[in-house]
Amino acid sequence: MDGLTFFEKSAGTWRSQRTTHHLPFRRAETGGSEITVTMLPADDPRIIEICQMHDADPSLTVGGALVSWEGSMAWDKEGEEHKGKSVFALIPDGENPKKGKLLRERGYAEIVPVAGEYEVDEEEALNLITEYETMSVIERFWFPSPDIRLRMSTVKRFGGFNTATFCAEVRVNPTLEEESASLPASPALYAVSGW
């Protein structure tokens, strides 16, 4: 599997449950979100714009995705929200399509344009390393099954404030949701849906 194939497997809407460990405070915070991944072809104007933003040749990209999210965390203050969207453009390595650059208009840890290095490993997990001015982020994504995606990330801030996050994401199946909405609620149904 290469980077683009990994994103294609991620296309759709996901419900995410997250636990973030704030290591200096020895405390954990939970939260949830809904994430939507929409594939974009290489000639999409948004992909071309991201390449130009990073001074990269648009002819080298294989496409990418528009990712949007909306969620909440346990420690949120009133009025605080976790929502947004970002375009990702993939530029694979010329000799190895399993690795390359992932260009973004906004980063995971800072809301600035950023370029990371990605690689799909022998376990078909996508590993992403992104260096910011004040921190570094390592992320790992993998699929234990087609409709479950797991994600781990560590944020190392210069100065010692570190966090580690684990997310379990379940694909939203509109057909299944419509069918289950017409059924009476039961423990068995919740066990199957995972929520």
PyMOL commands that place a pseudoatom at each C-alpha (Angstrom):
pseudoatom trace, name=CA, resn=MET, resi=1, chain=A, elem=C, hetatm=0, pos=[0.000, 0.000, 0.000]
pseudoatom trace, name=CA, resn=ASP, resi=2, chain=A, elem=C, hetatm=0, pos=[1.221, 3.522, -0.774]
pseudoatom trace, name=CA, resn=GLY, resi=3, chain=A, elem=C, hetatm=0, pos=[0.235, 6.843, 0.807]
pseudoatom trace, name=CA, resn=LEU, resi=4, chain=A, elem=C, hetatm=0, pos=[-2.580, 7.621, -1.647]
pseudoatom trace, name=CA, resn=THR, resi=5, chain=A, elem=C, hetatm=0, pos=[-4.104, 4.157, -1.187]
pseudoatom trace, name=CA, resn=PHE, resi=6, chain=A, elem=C, hetatm=0, pos=[-4.069, 4.697, 2.578]
pseudoatom trace, name=CA, resn=PHE, resi=7, chain=A, elem=C, hetatm=0, pos=[-6.030, 7.943, 2.157]
pseudoatom trace, name=CA, resn=GLU, resi=8, chain=A, elem=C, hetatm=0, pos=[-8.457, 6.212, -0.219]
pseudoatom trace, name=CA, resn=LYS, resi=9, chain=A, elem=C, hetatm=0, pos=[-9.122, 3.604, 2.486]
pseudoatom trace, name=CA, resn=SER, resi=10, chain=A, elem=C, hetatm=0, pos=[-9.769, 6.496, 4.879]
pseudoatom trace, name=CA, resn=ALA, resi=11, chain=A, elem=C, hetatm=0, pos=[-12.385, 8.175, 2.649]
pseudoatom trace, name=CA, resn=GLY, resi=12, chain=A, elem=C, hetatm=0, pos=[-15.749, 8.621, 4.361]
pseudoatom trace, name=CA, resn=THR, resi=13, chain=A, elem=C, hetatm=0, pos=[-17.022, 9.748, 7.753]
pseudoatom trace, name=CA, resn=TRP, resi=14, chain=A, elem=C, hetatm=0, pos=[-15.626, 8.475, 11.041]
pseudoatom trace, name=CA, resn=ARG, resi=15, chain=A, elem=C, hetatm=0, pos=[-16.643, 8.733, 14.697]
pseudoatom trace, name=CA, resn=SER, resi=16, chain=A, elem=C, hetatm=0, pos=[-13.532, 9.150, 16.812]
pseudoatom trace, name=CA, resn=GLN, resi=17, chain=A, elem=C, hetatm=0, pos=[-13.016, 8.530, 20.535]
pseudoatom trace, name=CA, resn=ARG, resi=18, chain=A, elem=C, hetatm=0, pos=[-9.821, 10.128, 21.855]
pseudoatom trace, name=CA, resn=THR, resi=19, chain=A, elem=C, hetatm=0, pos=[-7.741, 9.930, 25.019]
pseudoatom trace, name=CA, resn=THR, resi=20, chain=A, elem=C, hetatm=0, pos=[-4.958, 12.476, 25.433]
pseudoatom trace, name=CA, resn=HIS, resi=21, chain=A, elem=C, hetatm=0, pos=[-2.329, 11.999, 28.139]
pseudoatom trace, name=CA, resn=HIS, resi=22, chain=A, elem=C, hetatm=0, pos=[-0.806, 15.277, 29.358]
pseudoatom trace, name=CA, resn=LEU, resi=23, chain=A, elem=C, hetatm=0, pos=[2.477, 13.807, 30.517]
pseudoatom trace, name=CA, resn=PRO, resi=24, chain=A, elem=C, hetatm=0, pos=[3.836, 16.669, 32.698]
pseudoatom trace, name=CA, resn=PHE, resi=25, chain=A, elem=C, hetatm=0, pos=[0.556, 16.748, 34.664]
pseudoatom trace, name=CA, resn=ARG, resi=26, chain=A, elem=C, hetatm=0, pos=[0.142, 12.936, 34.750]
pseudoatom trace, name=CA, resn=ARG, resi=27, chain=A, elem=C, hetatm=0, pos=[-3.493, 13.358, 33.756]
pseudoatom trace, name=CA, resn=ALA, resi=28, chain=A, elem=C, hetatm=0, pos=[-5.628, 12.072, 30.887]
pseudoatom trace, name=CA, resn=GLU, resi=29, chain=A, elem=C, hetatm=0, pos=[-8.416, 13.849, 29.016]
pseudoatom trace, name=CA, resn=THR, resi=30, chain=A, elem=C, hetatm=0, pos=[-11.083, 12.184, 26.875]
pseudoatom trace, name=CA, resn=GLY, resi=31, chain=A, elem=C, hetatm=0, pos=[-13.125, 13.484, 23.964]
pseudoatom trace, name=CA, resn=GLY, resi=32, chain=A, elem=C, hetatm=0, pos=[-14.814, 12.633, 20.714]
pseudoatom trace, name=CA, resn=SER, resi=33, chain=A, elem=C, hetatm=0, pos=[-15.213, 13.971, 17.213]
pseudoatom trace, name=CA, resn=GLU, resi=34, chain=A, elem=C, hetatm=0, pos=[-16.624, 13.303, 13.784]
pseudoatom trace, name=CA, resn=ILE, resi=35, chain=A, elem=C, hetatm=0, pos=[-14.113, 13.323, 10.936]
pseudoatom trace, name=CA, resn=THR, resi=36, chain=A, elem=C, hetatm=0, pos=[-14.869, 13.371, 7.201]
pseudoatom trace, name=CA, resn=VAL, resi=37, chain=A, elem=C, hetatm=0, pos=[-12.256, 12.519, 4.554]
pseudoatom trace, name=CA, resn=THR, resi=38, chain=A, elem=C, hetatm=0, pos=[-13.014, 13.465, 0.926]
pseudoatom trace, name=CA, resn=MET, resi=39, chain=A, elem=C, hetatm=0, pos=[-10.557, 12.425, -1.790]
pseudoatom trace, name=CA, resn=LEU, resi=40, chain=A, elem=C, hetatm=0, pos=[-9.257, 15.092, -4.178]
pseudoatom trace, name=CA, resn=PRO, resi=41, chain=A, elem=C, hetatm=0, pos=[-7.639, 14.363, -7.581]
pseudoatom trace, name=CA, resn=ALA, resi=42, chain=A, elem=C, hetatm=0, pos=[-4.212, 15.734, -8.476]
pseudoatom trace, name=CA, resn=ASP, resi=43, chain=A, elem=C, hetatm=0, pos=[-5.725, 18.403, -10.741]
pseudoatom trace, name=CA, resn=ASP, resi=44, chain=A, elem=C, hetatm=0, pos=[-8.099, 19.763, -8.091]
pseudoatom trace, name=CA, resn=PRO, resi=45, chain=A, elem=C, hetatm=0, pos=[-7.446, 23.518, -7.669]
pseudoatom trace, name=CA, resn=ARG, resi=46, chain=A, elem=C, hetatm=0, pos=[-7.117, 23.065, -3.886]
pseudoatom trace, name=CA, resn=ILE, resi=47, chain=A, elem=C, hetatm=0, pos=[-4.332, 20.495, -4.335]
pseudoatom trace, name=CA, resn=ILE, resi=48, chain=A, elem=C, hetatm=0, pos=[-2.536, 22.732, -6.823]
pseudoatom trace, name=CA, resn=GLU, resi=49, chain=A, elem=C, hetatm=0, pos=[-2.867, 25.693, -4.433]
pseudoatom trace, name=CA, resn=ILE, resi=50, chain=A, elem=C, hetatm=0, pos=[-1.338, 23.707, -1.534]
pseudoatom trace, name=CA, resn=CYS, resi=51, chain=A, elem=C, hetatm=0, pos=[1.604, 22.680, -3.729]
pseudoatom trace, name=CA, resn=GLN, resi=52, chain=A, elem=C, hetatm=0, pos=[2.178, 26.294, -4.770]
pseudoatom trace, name=CA, resn=MET, resi=53, chain=A, elem=C, hetatm=0, pos=[1.905, 27.414, -1.120]
pseudoatom trace, name=CA, resn=HIS, resi=54, chain=A, elem=C, hetatm=0, pos=[4.829, 25.074, -0.337]
pseudoatom trace, name=CA, resn=ASP, resi=55, chain=A, elem=C, hetatm=0, pos=[6.803, 25.945, -3.500]
pseudoatom trace, name=CA, resn=ALA, resi=56, chain=A, elem=C, hetatm=0, pos=[6.316, 22.371, -4.752]
pseudoatom trace, name=CA, resn=ASP, resi=57, chain=A, elem=C, hetatm=0, pos=[5.762, 21.389, -8.388]
pseudoatom trace, name=CA, resn=PRO, resi=58, chain=A, elem=C, hetatm=0, pos=[2.030, 20.495, -8.733]
pseudoatom trace, name=CA, resn=SER, resi=59, chain=A, elem=C, hetatm=0, pos=[2.885, 17.950, -11.446]
pseudoatom trace, name=CA, resn=LEU, resi=60, chain=A, elem=C, hetatm=0, pos=[4.578, 15.786, -8.770]
pseudoatom trace, name=CA, resn=THR, resi=61, chain=A, elem=C, hetatm=0, pos=[1.455, 15.302, -6.637]
pseudoatom trace, name=CA, resn=VAL, resi=62, chain=A, elem=C, hetatm=0, pos=[-0.764, 12.221, -6.932]
pseudoatom trace, name=CA, resn=GLY, resi=63, chain=A, elem=C, hetatm=0, pos=[-3.714, 13.980, -5.274]
pseudoatom trace, name=CA, resn=GLY, resi=64, chain=A, elem=C, hetatm=0, pos=[-4.815, 14.153, -1.692]
pseudoatom trace, name=CA, resn=ALA, resi=65, chain=A, elem=C, hetatm=0, pos=[-7.810, 14.789, 0.520]
pseudoatom trace, name=CA, resn=LEU, resi=66, chain=A, elem=C, hetatm=0, pos=[-9.983, 17.373, 2.215]
pseudoatom trace, name=CA, resn=VAL, resi=67, chain=A, elem=C, hetatm=0, pos=[-10.307, 16.483, 5.906]
pseudoatom trace, name=CA, resn=SER, resi=68, chain=A, elem=C, hetatm=0, pos=[-12.888, 18.188, 8.132]
pseudoatom trace, name=CA, resn=TRP, resi=69, chain=A, elem=C, hetatm=0, pos=[-13.573, 17.582, 11.820]
pseudoatom trace, name=CA, resn=GLU, resi=70, chain=A, elem=C, hetatm=0, pos=[-15.791, 18.688, 14.685]
pseudoatom trace, name=CA, resn=GLY, resi=71, chain=A, elem=C, hetatm=0, pos=[-15.516, 17.509, 18.268]
pseudoatom trace, name=CA, resn=SER, resi=72, chain=A, elem=C, hetatm=0, pos=[-15.046, 18.277, 21.942]
pseudoatom trace, name=CA, resn=MET, resi=73, chain=A, elem=C, hetatm=0, pos=[-12.697, 17.426, 24.790]
pseudoatom trace, name=CA, resn=ALA, resi=74, chain=A, elem=C, hetatm=0, pos=[-13.462, 17.004, 28.499]
pseudoatom trace, name=CA, resn=TRP, resi=75, chain=A, elem=C, hetatm=0, pos=[-11.441, 20.035, 29.609]
pseudoatom trace, name=CA, resn=ASP, resi=76, chain=A, elem=C, hetatm=0, pos=[-12.946, 22.458, 27.078]
pseudoatom trace, name=CA, resn=LYS, resi=77, chain=A, elem=C, hetatm=0, pos=[-13.830, 25.896, 28.382]
pseudoatom trace, name=CA, resn=GLU, resi=78, chain=A, elem=C, hetatm=0, pos=[-17.165, 27.498, 27.516]
pseudoatom trace, name=CA, resn=GLY, resi=79, chain=A, elem=C, hetatm=0, pos=[-17.158, 28.544, 23.868]
pseudoatom trace, name=CA, resn=GLU, resi=80, chain=A, elem=C, hetatm=0, pos=[-14.079, 26.470, 23.030]
pseudoatom trace, name=CA, resn=GLU, resi=81, chain=A, elem=C, hetatm=0, pos=[-14.531, 24.245, 19.997]
pseudoatom trace, name=CA, resn=HIS, resi=82, chain=A, elem=C, hetatm=0, pos=[-12.502, 21.768, 18.035]
pseudoatom trace, name=CA, resn=LYS, resi=83, chain=A, elem=C, hetatm=0, pos=[-13.579, 22.105, 14.414]
pseudoatom trace, name=CA, resn=GLY, resi=84, chain=A, elem=C, hetatm=0, pos=[-11.924, 22.892, 11.153]
pseudoatom trace, name=CA, resn=LYS, resi=85, chain=A, elem=C, hetatm=0, pos=[-10.774, 21.542, 7.824]
pseudoatom trace, name=CA, resn=SER, resi=86, chain=A, elem=C, hetatm=0, pos=[-7.525, 21.114, 5.978]
pseudoatom trace, name=CA, resn=VAL, resi=87, chain=A, elem=C, hetatm=0, pos=[-6.349, 20.028, 2.532]
pseudoatom trace, name=CA, resn=PHE, resi=88, chain=A, elem=C, hetatm=0, pos=[-3.626, 17.371, 2.311]
pseudoatom trace, name=CA, resn=ALA, resi=89, chain=A, elem=C, hetatm=0, pos=[-1.506, 16.935, -0.836]
pseudoatom trace, name=CA, resn=LEU, resi=90, chain=A, elem=C, hetatm=0, pos=[0.744, 13.905, -1.309]
pseudoatom trace, name=CA, resn=ILE, resi=91, chain=A, elem=C, hetatm=0, pos=[4.032, 14.054, -3.193]
pseudoatom trace, name=CA, resn=PRO, resi=92, chain=A, elem=C, hetatm=0, pos=[5.534, 10.552, -3.257]
pseudoatom trace, name=CA, resn=ASP, resi=93, chain=A, elem=C, hetatm=0, pos=[9.247, 9.870, -3.387]
pseudoatom trace, name=CA, resn=GLY, resi=94, chain=A, elem=C, hetatm=0, pos=[10.332, 9.308, -6.997]
pseudoatom trace, name=CA, resn=GLU, resi=95, chain=A, elem=C, hetatm=0, pos=[11.950, 5.978, -6.145]
pseudoatom trace, name=CA, resn=ASN, resi=96, chain=A, elem=C, hetatm=0, pos=[9.604, 4.676, -3.439]
pseudoatom trace, name=CA, resn=PRO, resi=97, chain=A, elem=C, hetatm=0, pos=[5.836, 5.443, -3.569]
pseudoatom trace, name=CA, resn=LYS, resi=98, chain=A, elem=C, hetatm=0, pos=[5.465, 4.221, 0.042]
pseudoatom trace, name=CA, resn=LYS, resi=99, chain=A, elem=C, hetatm=0, pos=[7.075, 7.427, 1.317]
pseudoatom trace, name=CA, resn=GLY, resi=100, chain=A, elem=C, hetatm=0, pos=[7.171, 11.096, 0.469]
pseudoatom trace, name=CA, resn=LYS, resi=101, chain=A, elem=C, hetatm=0, pos=[5.949, 14.520, 1.566]
pseudoatom trace, name=CA, resn=LEU, resi=102, chain=A, elem=C, hetatm=0, pos=[2.515, 15.351, 2.959]
pseudoatom trace, name=CA, resn=LEU, resi=103, chain=A, elem=C, hetatm=0, pos=[1.700, 19.040, 2.432]
pseudoatom trace, name=CA, resn=ARG, resi=104, chain=A, elem=C, hetatm=0, pos=[-0.981, 20.688, 4.576]
pseudoatom trace, name=CA, resn=GLU, resi=105, chain=A, elem=C, hetatm=0, pos=[-2.516, 24.143, 4.792]
pseudoatom trace, name=CA, resn=ARG, resi=106, chain=A, elem=C, hetatm=0, pos=[-2.735, 23.762, 8.579]
pseudoatom trace, name=CA, resn=GLY, resi=107, chain=A, elem=C, hetatm=0, pos=[-0.962, 21.419, 10.938]
pseudoatom trace, name=CA, resn=TYR, resi=108, chain=A, elem=C, hetatm=0, pos=[-2.057, 19.051, 13.687]
pseudoatom trace, name=CA, resn=ALA, resi=109, chain=A, elem=C, hetatm=0, pos=[-0.356, 21.034, 16.432]
pseudoatom trace, name=CA, resn=GLU, resi=110, chain=A, elem=C, hetatm=0, pos=[-0.173, 24.546, 14.962]
pseudoatom trace, name=CA, resn=ILE, resi=111, chain=A, elem=C, hetatm=0, pos=[-2.547, 26.359, 12.602]
pseudoatom trace, name=CA, resn=VAL, resi=112, chain=A, elem=C, hetatm=0, pos=[0.105, 27.130, 9.983]
pseudoatom trace, name=CA, resn=PRO, resi=113, chain=A, elem=C, hetatm=0, pos=[0.965, 25.588, 6.587]
pseudoatom trace, name=CA, resn=VAL, resi=114, chain=A, elem=C, hetatm=0, pos=[3.279, 22.652, 7.186]
pseudoatom trace, name=CA, resn=ALA, resi=115, chain=A, elem=C, hetatm=0, pos=[5.003, 19.830, 5.309]
pseudoatom trace, name=CA, resn=GLY, resi=116, chain=A, elem=C, hetatm=0, pos=[5.600, 16.451, 6.896]
pseudoatom trace, name=CA, resn=GLU, resi=117, chain=A, elem=C, hetatm=0, pos=[7.376, 13.276, 5.874]
pseudoatom trace, name=CA, resn=TYR, resi=118, chain=A, elem=C, hetatm=0, pos=[5.226, 10.142, 5.518]
pseudoatom trace, name=CA, resn=GLU, resi=119, chain=A, elem=C, hetatm=0, pos=[6.007, 6.466, 5.088]
pseudoatom trace, name=CA, resn=VAL, resi=120, chain=A, elem=C, hetatm=0, pos=[3.819, 3.370, 4.888]
pseudoatom trace, name=CA, resn=ASP, resi=121, chain=A, elem=C, hetatm=0, pos=[5.611, 0.654, 6.847]
pseudoatom trace, name=CA, resn=GLU, resi=122, chain=A, elem=C, hetatm=0, pos=[5.683, -3.146, 6.452]
pseudoatom trace, name=CA, resn=GLU, resi=123, chain=A, elem=C, hetatm=0, pos=[2.531, -3.412, 8.633]
pseudoatom trace, name=CA, resn=GLU, resi=124, chain=A, elem=C, hetatm=0, pos=[0.681, -1.061, 6.241]
pseudoatom trace, name=CA, resn=ALA, resi=125, chain=A, elem=C, hetatm=0, pos=[0.510, 1.694, 8.850]
pseudoatom trace, name=CA, resn=LEU, resi=126, chain=A, elem=C, hetatm=0, pos=[0.999, 5.317, 7.779]
pseudoatom trace, name=CA, resn=ASN, resi=127, chain=A, elem=C, hetatm=0, pos=[3.692, 7.068, 9.815]
pseudoatom trace, name=CA, resn=LEU, resi=128, chain=A, elem=C, hetatm=0, pos=[3.899, 10.857, 9.660]
pseudoatom trace, name=CA, resn=ILE, resi=129, chain=A, elem=C, hetatm=0, pos=[6.635, 13.044, 11.140]
pseudoatom trace, name=CA, resn=THR, resi=130, chain=A, elem=C, hetatm=0, pos=[6.116, 16.810, 11.199]
pseudoatom trace, name=CA, resn=GLU, resi=131, chain=A, elem=C, hetatm=0, pos=[8.566, 19.376, 12.511]
pseudoatom trace, name=CA, resn=TYR, resi=132, chain=A, elem=C, hetatm=0, pos=[7.243, 22.777, 13.603]
pseudoatom trace, name=CA, resn=GLU, resi=133, chain=A, elem=C, hetatm=0, pos=[9.156, 25.785, 14.877]
pseudoatom trace, name=CA, resn=THR, resi=134, chain=A, elem=C, hetatm=0, pos=[8.331, 24.983, 18.512]
pseudoatom trace, name=CA, resn=MET, resi=135, chain=A, elem=C, hetatm=0, pos=[7.586, 21.249, 18.506]
pseudoatom trace, name=CA, resn=SER, resi=136, chain=A, elem=C, hetatm=0, pos=[7.755, 17.924, 16.685]
pseudoatom trace, name=CA, resn=VAL, resi=137, chain=A, elem=C, hetatm=0, pos=[4.837, 15.557, 16.090]
pseudoatom trace, name=CA, resn=ILE, resi=138, chain=A, elem=C, hetatm=0, pos=[4.920, 11.835, 15.307]
pseudoatom trace, name=CA, resn=GLU, resi=139, chain=A, elem=C, hetatm=0, pos=[1.658, 10.214, 14.172]
pseudoatom trace, name=CA, resn=ARG, resi=140, chain=A, elem=C, hetatm=0, pos=[0.828, 6.604, 13.284]
pseudoatom trace, name=CA, resn=PHE, resi=141, chain=A, elem=C, hetatm=0, pos=[-2.427, 5.479, 11.606]
pseudoatom trace, name=CA, resn=TRP, resi=142, chain=A, elem=C, hetatm=0, pos=[-3.489, 1.893, 10.870]
pseudoatom trace, name=CA, resn=PHE, resi=143, chain=A, elem=C, hetatm=0, pos=[-6.532, -0.258, 10.061]
pseudoatom trace, name=CA, resn=PRO, resi=144, chain=A, elem=C, hetatm=0, pos=[-7.191, -3.386, 12.150]
pseudoatom trace, name=CA, resn=SER, resi=145, chain=A, elem=C, hetatm=0, pos=[-10.242, -3.829, 9.851]
pseudoatom trace, name=CA, resn=PRO, resi=146, chain=A, elem=C, hetatm=0, pos=[-11.675, -1.806, 6.920]
pseudoatom trace, name=CA, resn=ASP, resi=147, chain=A, elem=C, hetatm=0, pos=[-14.135, 0.105, 9.143]
pseudoatom trace, name=CA, resn=ILE, resi=148, chain=A, elem=C, hetatm=0, pos=[-11.901, 0.678, 12.178]
pseudoatom trace, name=CA, resn=ARG, resi=149, chain=A, elem=C, hetatm=0, pos=[-8.931, 3.024, 12.114]
pseudoatom trace, name=CA, resn=LEU, resi=150, chain=A, elem=C, hetatm=0, pos=[-6.558, 3.554, 15.035]
pseudoatom trace, name=CA, resn=ARG, resi=151, chain=A, elem=C, hetatm=0, pos=[-4.303, 6.540, 15.540]
pseudoatom trace, name=CA, resn=MET, resi=152, chain=A, elem=C, hetatm=0, pos=[-1.489, 7.373, 17.966]
pseudoatom trace, name=CA, resn=SER, resi=153, chain=A, elem=C, hetatm=0, pos=[0.378, 10.654, 18.185]
pseudoatom trace, name=CA, resn=THR, resi=154, chain=A, elem=C, hetatm=0, pos=[3.017, 12.227, 20.375]
pseudoatom trace, name=CA, resn=VAL, resi=155, chain=A, elem=C, hetatm=0, pos=[3.679, 15.954, 20.569]
pseudoatom trace, name=CA, resn=LYS, resi=156, chain=A, elem=C, hetatm=0, pos=[7.084, 16.985, 21.908]
pseudoatom trace, name=CA, resn=ARG, resi=157, chain=A, elem=C, hetatm=0, pos=[7.246, 20.692, 22.629]
pseudoatom trace, name=CA, resn=PHE, resi=158, chain=A, elem=C, hetatm=0, pos=[10.597, 22.398, 23.029]
pseudoatom trace, name=CA, resn=GLY, resi=159, chain=A, elem=C, hetatm=0, pos=[10.615, 23.141, 26.740]
pseudoatom trace, name=CA, resn=GLY, resi=160, chain=A, elem=C, hetatm=0, pos=[9.243, 19.805, 27.920]
pseudoatom trace, name=CA, resn=PHE, resi=161, chain=A, elem=C, hetatm=0, pos=[5.423, 19.975, 27.606]
pseudoatom trace, name=CA, resn=ASN, resi=162, chain=A, elem=C, hetatm=0, pos=[4.609, 16.622, 25.987]
pseudoatom trace, name=CA, resn=THR, resi=163, chain=A, elem=C, hetatm=0, pos=[1.329, 14.875, 25.163]
pseudoatom trace, name=CA, resn=ALA, resi=164, chain=A, elem=C, hetatm=0, pos=[0.453, 11.423, 23.842]
pseudoatom trace, name=CA, resn=THR, resi=165, chain=A, elem=C, hetatm=0, pos=[-2.895, 10.701, 22.183]
pseudoatom trace, name=CA, resn=PHE, resi=166, chain=A, elem=C, hetatm=0, pos=[-4.700, 7.503, 21.189]
pseudoatom trace, name=CA, resn=CYS, resi=167, chain=A, elem=C, hetatm=0, pos=[-7.814, 7.542, 18.965]
pseudoatom trace, name=CA, resn=ALA, resi=168, chain=A, elem=C, hetatm=0, pos=[-10.162, 4.733, 17.967]
pseudoatom trace, name=CA, resn=GLU, resi=169, chain=A, elem=C, hetatm=0, pos=[-12.215, 5.635, 14.901]
pseudoatom trace, name=CA, resn=VAL, resi=170, chain=A, elem=C, hetatm=0, pos=[-15.235, 3.756, 13.545]
pseudoatom trace, name=CA, resn=ARG, resi=171, chain=A, elem=C, hetatm=0, pos=[-16.501, 4.352, 10.025]
pseudoatom trace, name=CA, resn=VAL, resi=172, chain=A, elem=C, hetatm=0, pos=[-20.022, 5.773, 9.861]
pseudoatom trace, name=CA, resn=ASN, resi=173, chain=A, elem=C, hetatm=0, pos=[-22.181, 3.617, 7.591]
pseudoatom trace, name=CA, resn=PRO, resi=174, chain=A, elem=C, hetatm=0, pos=[-25.278, 5.644, 6.572]
pseudoatom trace, name=CA, resn=THR, resi=175, chain=A, elem=C, hetatm=0, pos=[-27.177, 2.531, 5.455]
pseudoatom trace, name=CA, resn=LEU, resi=176, chain=A, elem=C, hetatm=0, pos=[-26.553, 0.781, 8.781]
pseudoatom trace, name=CA, resn=GLU, resi=177, chain=A, elem=C, hetatm=0, pos=[-27.540, 3.923, 10.730]
pseudoatom trace, name=CA, resn=GLU, resi=178, chain=A, elem=C, hetatm=0, pos=[-30.845, 4.235, 8.826]
pseudoatom trace, name=CA, resn=GLU, resi=179, chain=A, elem=C, hetatm=0, pos=[-31.641, 0.573, 9.488]
pseudoatom trace, name=CA, resn=SER, resi=180, chain=A, elem=C, hetatm=0, pos=[-30.745, 0.773, 13.178]
pseudoatom trace, name=CA, resn=ALA, resi=181, chain=A, elem=C, hetatm=0, pos=[-32.814, 3.963, 13.658]
pseudoatom trace, name=CA, resn=SER, resi=182, chain=A, elem=C, hetatm=0, pos=[-35.953, 1.986, 12.877]
pseudoatom trace, name=CA, resn=LEU, resi=183, chain=A, elem=C, hetatm=0, pos=[-35.119, -0.727, 15.442]
pseudoatom trace, name=CA, resn=PRO, resi=184, chain=A, elem=C, hetatm=0, pos=[-35.871, -0.551, 19.180]
pseudoatom trace, name=CA, resn=ALA, resi=185, chain=A, elem=C, hetatm=0, pos=[-32.825, 0.278, 21.286]
pseudoatom trace, name=CA, resn=SER, resi=186, chain=A, elem=C, hetatm=0, pos=[-31.249, -2.784, 22.848]
pseudoatom trace, name=CA, resn=PRO, resi=187, chain=A, elem=C, hetatm=0, pos=[-27.936, -3.702, 24.510]
pseudoatom trace, name=CA, resn=ALA, resi=188, chain=A, elem=C, hetatm=0, pos=[-27.158, -6.022, 21.599]
pseudoatom trace, name=CA, resn=LEU, resi=189, chain=A, elem=C, hetatm=0, pos=[-27.494, -3.185, 19.103]
pseudoatom trace, name=CA, resn=TYR, resi=190, chain=A, elem=C, hetatm=0, pos=[-25.085, -0.996, 21.096]
pseudoatom trace, name=CA, resn=ALA, resi=191, chain=A, elem=C, hetatm=0, pos=[-22.632, -3.875, 21.344]
pseudoatom trace, name=CA, resn=VAL, resi=192, chain=A, elem=C, hetatm=0, pos=[-22.628, -4.296, 17.556]
pseudoatom trace, name=CA, resn=SER, resi=193, chain=A, elem=C, hetatm=0, pos=[-22.333, -0.599, 16.783]
pseudoatom trace, name=CA, resn=GLY, resi=194, chain=A, elem=C, hetatm=0, pos=[-19.495, -0.080, 19.251]
pseudoatom trace, name=CA, resn=TRP, resi=195, chain=A, elem=C, hetatm=0, pos=[-21.033, 3.049, 20.827]
for i in range(1, 195): cmd.bond("trace and resi %d" % i, "trace and resi %d" % (i + 1))
show_as sticks, trace
zoom trace
